[in-house]
């Protein structure tokens, strides 16, 4: 199948670079390049693209407004082109809330060379978007928070995700009560975006959510997000668990890597860990989740129907890593029910 791609960007240079990247790939064809939302709307209707690359900052009608209208009228996989600033990160995360599949951060300097250097990443994200499931946006429902009588410090919940994960993590975490076990999260995301993502999660969750800095003691009611350029591991320190950040090579193609997080919990927490693998492209987290299951942990994978991209969970399920396969809607309550059962058992 040839992927029909529409480029929407007010920069003639970016349109040219993206156009050349797309035309160089045998499985892609450039069906149009629009300088603004008005031309883009016309081309969407005429060309019916499979994937759209969309600039956030455009004149007249910005990318977010265009995306919102598009997702209500003609849901189409979108890869956002964003700027690596705090304002740009916030707008990018908003675009993911509105239904964009993924994003590419424009370099701050040397844009032409920087975008060319991103060639492989850009085409990979376009291919992933073409295989993703896009649904018409529904008004966000308030998440029902599952109360739990947990009071210990020995349990740790670990969540891993990639493409589609920002919204999936938010949906799960927003159902956790303020006294939920310490929760550690690895989401594939570049440096510069994770601090903003943590703040957005903190604003909608009963747990306190923060970007990990390294050295923190894991505490109930606290959720820690791996920074975008570091691996996050959990180490045992006496009776405590502590966060260790490392700057090693990519693992399973990523930094931070879900496999690194899950594997570290096998060593430090064993059966006291609960592993959750959500939507995402590739296989990161599958082997780590299998190791957790073999160590006696409860392990969960998001089901195919609710995944934006059924990649990481699919591989984990095929490896036998998941004790349970659960819809995104039910994941939070299922995990909290498991916490209560495990906690009751540990008090006997």
N, C-alpha and C positions, 0 to 999 in steps of 0.2 A: 504494500500500500504506500502510495506517495502522500506525504503530509503536506497539505496546502497551508502555507504560513502567510499571515498578514502582519506587516511591521507598522506600528503606529508610534511616531516620535517626531517632535518638532525640530529636532536637529537633523539637518541634511547629512551631516557627517555620520551620525549614528545610523540613519536609515541606509546609507551606502554600505557601511561596514556590516551591519546585520544582513543586508541583502546579499552581499558577497559570500558571507558565511553560509547562509541558507542555500544559495545557488550552487555552492561547492559540494553539497551533500547529495548523493544519488537518490536518497529516499525522501527528499524535500523539494518543494517548488515554491517560489515566491509569487504569490498571487496579487500582491499590491504593497505599496508603501505610502502611508498617509501622514501628512504633516500635522493634522489636527483631528479632533473628534468628529467634525462634520463630514470630512472626507472619509474617515474610518467607518462611520455609520453606513454610508453609501456602498463602500466596498464590502462590508460584512453582508449586506443584502444581496449584492451582485455576485460575490465570489464564494460565499459560504465557507470561509476558512476553517480548517481543522484546529489550528492554534493561532493565537494572536500574541505578539510581543507588544507590550504597552508601556509607554513612558508615563510616569506619575505626574511629572511637572510639564504641563502643556498650556498654551494660551487659550483663551476663550472658555473652553470647558476642560477642566483638568482630568487626569487619568482616572482618579477615584470616582468622579461623577459619571464618566463614560462607562466605567466598569460596573457601577451600580445599575445603570440603565440596561446595559448589555445582559447582565445576569438575570434581570427580571424579564426581559423581552426575548432574548435568544441566548441561553446559557452556552458559553463556548470556553474551552480551556485557554487560560491566559497566563503568560509568563511576564511578570512586571519587570521593568527596567528602572531601578531606583538609584538614588544617590546615597553614599555612605556618610550620612550625617545623622544627628539625633532626630531632627525633624524628618529626614528621609526614612529613617528606621521606623518611626511611628507611623508614617503614611504607608510604608510597605506592609507593616503588620495589619493596618486597617484594610489594605487591599486583600490580604489573605482572609480576613473576616468576611469581606464582600464576595469571596469566591474564587480569587486568583489561585492557581495551582502552586506557583513557585515564583521566585524572583532572581534577578541577577543584579548585583551591585555595580554600578559604574565606578571606575577608579576616579579618585579626586583629581589626579594630574595624569597627563599622558593618556588621554581618553582613547585616542585612535589605536595606539599600540596596546593599551590595556585591554580594550575590547577584543582585539585580534588575539591576544594571549589567552582570552577566555573561550576561544573557539570551541574546544571540546566540551567545556561545561555548558555553554549555551546550547549546542546541538543535543546534548544529553537531556537537558531540561525540556527542550522542545519535544523530543521523542517521548519523554515521560508524560508530559502534558497531553500528548496525543493519545496515550493509552489510559489516561485517567478518567474517572467518572465525575461529570459535572452535573449538578442538580440546580434547579431553580431555587433561589434563596427563599427561606421561610423566616418569618419574624422569630427572633431568638426567644426561646422560652426560658423562664427562670428555672435554674436547676434545683431539683429537690435534694436537700442535704440529708444524707443518711447519718443519723446520730449513732454514736458508738460509745461503749463503756470502757474503752481501752485506756489504760493509765501507765503502761510500762515504757521502757526505753529500748527494749531488746529487739523489737520488730522494725524492719526497714522496708519501705516500698520503693521499688526502682522502676522507672518508666522510660522507655526508649521509643523514639519516633523519628521520621524523616518527612518526606513530601506529604503535605496535608496534616502534619503533626501539630502545628501551632493551635489549630482549632480543636483537634482531637484532645490534646493535653488540657486545654482550657475546659472542655466539656467534662472530662473525667475529674480534674482537680477541683472544679467548682462544686462537685458533689461531696467532697471530703469535709468532715467537720473540723472545727478548730482544734480538737484534741487528737486528730488522726496521727498515726505513727509518722516519724520522720520520713520524708519522701525525697528521693534524689532523681533528677531528670536529665537525660541527655537527648537533645533535639539537634539534628543536623542544621546548623545555622552559622553564618560567618561571624567573626569578631565584629563588635560594634552594634550588633542587633540583639544579642542575648540580654544585655542589661535592660534595654527597652522592653523586651518580651517579658522579663521577670516583673517589671513594674506593672505592666498591663495585667498579668496574671494576679499579682498581689491586690489589684484594685477590685477584682471580681471574685476572689476566693476567701473563704473563712480562714484558711491557713495563711501564715505569713510566707510570702514567696520572695526569694532573693537570688541574685546571681552569686554563685560560689566564689569565694576569694582564696580558699585554701586554709586548712588548719581548723575549720569550724568543727565543733562537737555537734553531732546530730541530735536534735531534740524533737520530741513530739510537737505537733502543731507547726512545724517548720518545713518548708519545701525549698530545695536548693537546685538551681539550674546550672548545668555545666557551661562555662564561658565558651564563646565561639571559636577560640583558638587553642584550647587546652583539653587534654584528656582528664576526666574526673574519676578518681578511684576512692573507694571507702576502705579505711584501714582500722584494725582493732587497736585501741589504746587502753589497756586495762579492761575496765567494764564498759568503756565508751567506744563509739564509732566516730572517726574523724575523717574529714575530707582531705584528700591529697590531689593536687593538680600537677600535671606533668606536661612537658613540651616535647614529647617524643614524636616519632614518625606517625603517619596516618596508619590506622588499623582498620581492616575491612574497607579501605578506601576513604576513611573519614577521620577527622579530628574536630570535635570530640567524637569518640566512638562508643556506641552502645555496648559492643562486645567488651570493651575495656571496663566499663562500669559494672556490667553483669558478672564478669569473671572475677573482679575484685571482691564482689559480695559473696561469691562462693567461698573465698578464703576467709573473709572477715565475719560473715554472718551465717553462712550455711543455710540451714532450714528456717532460720529466723527472717530470711529475706522473702519478699513477694515480688516476682518479676512480671512486668506488663509490657508487651510489645505491640505498638500501635502502627498505623498506616505508614507506608514508606516504600521507596524504590530500593531494590538491591537486596542484600542479605545480612547487613550489619545487625547484630543482636541475636541472630538465630542460634549460632554456636554458644554464645554466652547464656542464652535462655535454656538451652539444652543442659549446659553445665549446672545451672541453678536447679533444674528439675532433678538431675542426677544427685545433687547435694541434698535433696529433700525439700526444696522450696516449692511453694505454690506458684504456678506459672500460668499466665493468661495471654492469649493473642486476640486481637480484634478480628472480627469475622469479615469475610470478603464483601458482603452486601453493604457494610457501612464504611469500608475503606475508600479513600480517594485513590490510593494506589495500593493494590494488594500484592506487595512485593516481599518486604521483610517478614510480615506475619505468615505469608504463604510458605516461604522457605522454612521458617521455624516449625510450622505445623507439619510439613512434610518430613522433617527430621525427628518428629515426635517430641518436640520441646514443650508443647503446650498441654497442660493438664486440662485446660478448658478453653474453648473458643467462644467469645462473647461479643455481642453487638456493642457499638460505642455507647449507645443510649443506656445500656445496662451495666457497663463496665465499672463505673464508680460504686454503685450499690453492691455489686457482686464482690468487689475487692474489700469493701468495708464489712460485708457479712463474713468474709473469710478471716479478716482481722479479729472479729469478735469470737469466732469459733476457735481460732488459734490461741487467743488470749485466755479464753475459758479453759482450754486444755492445759495451758501452761500453769494455771492456778491450782490444778488438781494435785 
